[in-house]
Amino acid sequence: QVQFVESGGGLVQAGGSLRLSCAASGIPFSGNYIGWYRQAPGKQRDVVARISSAGAFTYYAESVKGRFTISRDNAKKTVYLQMNSLKPEDTAVYYCNRVPSVNNWGQGTQVTVSS
């Protein structure tokens, strides 16, 4: 029943910026963080950022600290990921989901960073 629709990905040069959006429906926030995950070819899907229901608490993976910012608009049921100073190693498909995740993944949005 919980659904996530990701958008905003694209091709960007190293050092550039993108803002991803995740539109959520159903009951995505019940006692859980919501987060952004990414999966690069040949690698596992990992959490890169998460945010609490009220937006008071955030977490970032070490690899993206200082470069990515997660935020949310509860009225719009939308979570954002502002990505600055992008690096080629950020290239991946980005997904949003609850943390811990539920087994109802969206299509994700492709982010490609050229070197």
ZAZAFI-691076 format. One line per field, with one value per atom (N, C-alpha, C): x, y, z. Coordinates in Angstrom, 3 decimals, decimal comma. Layout:
N
x [X:...] $
y [Y:...] $
z [Z:...] $
# end
This chain:
115
x [0,816:0,000:0,860:1,972:2,898:3,577:3,588:4,187:5,158:6,228:7,237:7,512:7,561:7,857:9,001:10,144:11,346:11,479:12,059:12,294:13,457:13,939:14,951:16,351:16,550:17,871:18,239:19,480:19,956:21,452:21,993:23,429:23,995:25,050:25,660:27,172:27,887:29,342:29,791:30,965:31,540:31,601:31,221:31,159:29,812:28,919:27,599:26,622:25,360:24,318:23,056:22,312:20,988:20,117:18,812:17,868:16,874:16,846:15,927:14,667:13,548:12,284:11,683:11,004:10,316:8,915:7,926:6,531:6,043:5,555:5,122:3,621:3,024:1,607:1,414:0,235:-0,021:0,330:1,026:1,423:2,930:3,701:5,161:5,889:5,269:5,995:5,682:4,909:4,436:5,571:6,099:7,144:8,477:8,714:9,931:10,579:11,863:12,557:12,176:12,331:12,287:13,647:14,129:15,482:15,673:16,853:17,304:18,339:18,155:19,078:19,679:20,823:21,360:22,004:21,996:22,588:23,330:24,623:25,465:25,644:25,978:26,177:27,188:26,819:27,703:27,840:27,055:27,142:25,772:25,777:24,532:23,828:22,553:21,777:21,970:22,423:22,753:22,022:21,752:21,175:22,242:21,921:22,833:22,361:21,067:20,529:19,161:18,820:17,485:17,059:15,742:15,188:14,011:13,852:12,777:11,446:10,370:9,023:8,798:9,314:9,152:10,270:11,257:12,362:13,434:13,356:14,297:15,638:15,655:16,859:17,191:18,450:18,926:20,177:20,418:21,606:22,145:23,460:24,114:25,226:25,332:26,475:27,744:28,835:30,092:30,503:30,201:30,629:29,941:28,818:28,077:27,968:28,500:28,431:29,047:28,339:28,812:28,464:27,963:27,615:26,119:25,455:24,038:23,229:22,007:21,092:19,715:19,175:17,836:16,855:15,672:14,630:13,271:12,225:10,894:9,852:8,757:7,595:6,415:6,001:4,956:3,611:3,343:2,093:2,007:3,139:3,188:3,553:3,842:4,279:5,442:6,399:7,539:8,838:9,815:11,148:12,125:13,093:14,045:15,457:16,316:17,738:18,491:19,044:19,881:21,300:21,834:23,159:24,069:25,096:26,068:27,439:28,322:29,698:29,722:28,925:28,778:30,081:30,294:31,476:31,065:31,960:31,613:31,160:31,694:31,291:29,877:29,238:27,833:26,897:27,427:26,615:25,906:24,589:23,785:22,324:21,503:20,065:19,676:18,944:18,551:17,085:16,814:15,476:15,143:13,859:13,441:12,598:12,612:11,861:11,913:11,118:11,221:12,531:12,952:14,125:13,705:13,653:13,942:12,993:13,440:12,672:11,493:10,510:9,438:9,670:9,156:9,434:8,468:8,535:7,676:8,441:9,496:10,393:9,818:10,092:9,744:10,731:10,620:11,511:12,877:12,979:14,223:14,451:15,490:15,872:17,382:17,807:19,218:19,973:21,076:22,003:23,326:23,794:25,061:25,950:27,126:28,067:29,281:29,538:30,657:31,931:33,049:34,336:35,005] $
y [-1,201:0,000:1,266:1,230:2,364:2,413:3,579:3,767:4,937:4,803:5,843:6,090:7,356:7,742:8,737:8,327:9,140:9,894:11,081:11,875:12,828:13,447:14,480:14,068:12,795:12,354:12,853:12,597:13,020:12,894:13,485:13,494:14,840:14,818:16,043:15,871:16,958:16,927:16,865:16,286:16,282:17,704:17,852:19,157:19,826:19,272:19,845:19,419:19,808:19,567:19,024:18,264:17,793:17,787:17,915:17,743:16,661:15,604:14,507:14,723:14,241:14,316:12,930:12,695:11,434:11,744:11,395:11,558:10,254:10,335:9,154:9,171:8,006:7,851:6,630:6,502:5,418:5,852:4,993:5,288:5,105:6,047:5,862:6,250:7,017:7,623:7,037:5,998:5,482:4,904:5,720:5,273:4,960:5,500:5,186:6,430:6,327:7,279:6,993:7,989:7,778:8,194:7,450:7,695:7,526:7,914:7,708:6,592:5,676:4,588:4,754:4,141:4,115:2,766:2,397:1,139:1,351:1,143:1,211:-0,189:-0,312:-1,640:-2,464:-3,699:-4,590:-4,317:-3,397:-3,057:-3,216:-3,358:-3,501:-2,160:-2,231:-1,014:-0,548:0,685:1,224:2,528:2,786:4,061:5,144:6,257:7,392:8,528:8,614:9,657:9,236:9,659:9,407:10,566:10,704:11,811:11,308:11,820:11,386:11,975:11,463:11,866:13,363:13,962:15,393:16,215:15,554:16,247:16,730:16,344:16,849:16,128:14,901:14,090:13,597:13,713:13,256:12,420:11,585:10,747:10,776:10,803:10,741:9,709:8,951:8,075:8,913:8,356:9,090:9,596:8,834:9,183:10,424:10,834:11,972:13,131:12,980:14,046:15,331:16,422:17,719:18,047:17,082:17,291:17,128:16,212:15,940:16,471:16,927:17,377:16,782:16,085:15,527:16,462:16,624:17,446:16,860:17,378:16,853:17,941:17,757:18,621:17,708:17,641:16,702:17,031:18,320:18,710:18,147:18,083:17,548:16,071:15,488:14,094:13,836:14,724:14,666:14,793:13,985:14,032:14,409:15,244:15,734:15,316:15,243:15,042:16,034:17,056:18,016:17,470:17,301:16,723:17,766:18,159:19,125:18,472:19,126:18,641:17,175:16,839:15,445:14,879:13,606:12,873:11,701:11,215:10,050:8,848:8,665:7,548:7,679:8,831:8,989:8,412:8,000:7,434:6,179:6,162:5,052:5,314:4,304:4,497:4,830:5,905:6,375:6,052:5,499:5,106:5,763:5,976:6,335:5,212:5,127:4,092:4,406:3,721:3,799:3,167:3,531:2,929:2,412:1,120:0,015:0,003:-0,553:-0,521:-1,480:-1,178:-2,106:-2,625:-3,818:-4,468:-3,990:-2,725:-2,110:-0,945:-1,280:-0,288:0,356:1,646:2,337:2,013:2,734:2,504:3,144:4,088:4,795:5,844:6,641:7,640:7,582:7,554:7,385:8,696:8,646:9,766:9,328:10,066:9,773:11,006:10,840:11,936:11,654:12,524:12,348:12,894:12,256:12,668:13,706] $
z [0,000:0,000:0,000:0,717:0,703:-0,658:-1,260:-2,569:-2,548:-3,317:-3,439:-4,912:-5,297:-6,666:-6,648:-7,192:-7,195:-8,514:-8,443:-9,640:-9,396:-10,460:-10,351:-10,748:-11,059:-11,462:-12,841:-13,215:-14,515:-14,619:-15,662:-15,916:-15,511:-14,717:-14,238:-14,207:-14,397:-14,306:-12,855:-12,634:-11,295:-10,746:-9,490:-8,861:-8,965:-9,764:-9,948:-8,882:-9,078:-8,086:-8,736:-7,959:-8,329:-7,090:-7,280:-6,189:-6,558:-5,761:-5,961:-5,129:-5,646:-4,932:-4,812:-3,715:-3,466:-2,988:-3,790:-3,414:-2,802:-1,580:-0,841:-0,639:-0,677:-0,390:0,489:1,036:1,967:3,377:4,104:5,479:5,605:5,084:5,056:6,320:7,214:8,322:9,695:9,762:11,043:11,879:12,788:13,695:13,040:11,850:11,110:10,527:10,330:9,475:8,027:7,174:5,741:5,197:4,222:3,770:2,282:1,859:0,494:0,484:-0,443:-0,681:-2,068:-2,288:-3,638:-3,907:-5,175:-5,596:-6,908:-6,866:-8,043:-8,611:-9,889:-10,478:-9,701:-9,380:-8,665:-7,185:-6,647:-5,235:-4,579:-3,267:-2,529:-2,394:-2,080:-1,862:-0,426:-0,264:1,048:1,307:2,579:2,996:2,916:2,287:2,263:3,154:3,430:4,291:4,790:6,001:6,523:7,408:7,584:8,339:9,152:10,374:11,251:10,811:11,390:10,991:11,112:12,189:12,409:11,783:11,220:10,590:11,538:12,813:13,805:13,776:13,304:13,340:11,948:11,600:10,302:10,470:9,489:9,438:8,024:7,913:6,616:6,646:5,579:5,426:5,348:5,844:5,880:4,499:3,477:2,132:1,567:2,161:1,629:2,613:3,814:4,811:4,277:4,501:4,060:2,632:1,882:0,479:0,205:0,911:0,694:1,871:1,587:2,619:2,367:3,361:3,256:3,956:3,384:3,972:3,608:4,234:3,954:4,074:3,364:3,421:3,697:4,952:5,328:4,694:4,465:3,823:2,409:1,728:0,376:0,341:1,499:1,595:0,650:0,698:-0,203:0,585:0,213:0,792:-0,309:0,025:-0,942:-0,563:-1,556:-1,329:-2,199:-1,566:-2,264:-2,288:-3,480:-3,658:-4,293:-3,568:-4,046:-4,155:-4,874:-5,039:-5,443:-6,429:-6,826:-7,373:-7,089:-7,507:-8,381:-9,239:-10,060:-9,239:-8,044:-7,210:-6,664:-6,862:-6,497:-7,552:-8,683:-9,748:-9,258:-9,371:-8,873:-9,197:-8,968:-8,948:-7,515:-7,340:-6,015:-5,756:-4,591:-4,173:-2,842:-2,585:-1,242:-0,663:0,647:1,351:2,837:3,606:5,052:5,501:6,700:7,316:8,687:8,891:7,975:6,777:5,685:4,448:4,477:3,661:3,361:1,955:1,682:0,412:-0,663:-0,959:-1,966:-2,588:-3,320:-3,882:-5,131:-5,291:-6,515:-7,620:-8,724:-9,856:-9,666:-8,740:-8,529:-9,602:-9,403:-10,386:-10,579:-11,830:-12,157:-12,007:-11,287:-11,171:-11,782:-12,763:-13,401:-13,315:-12,745:-12,568:-13,443:-14,390:-15,295:-14,681:-14,996:-14,456:-15,327] $
# end
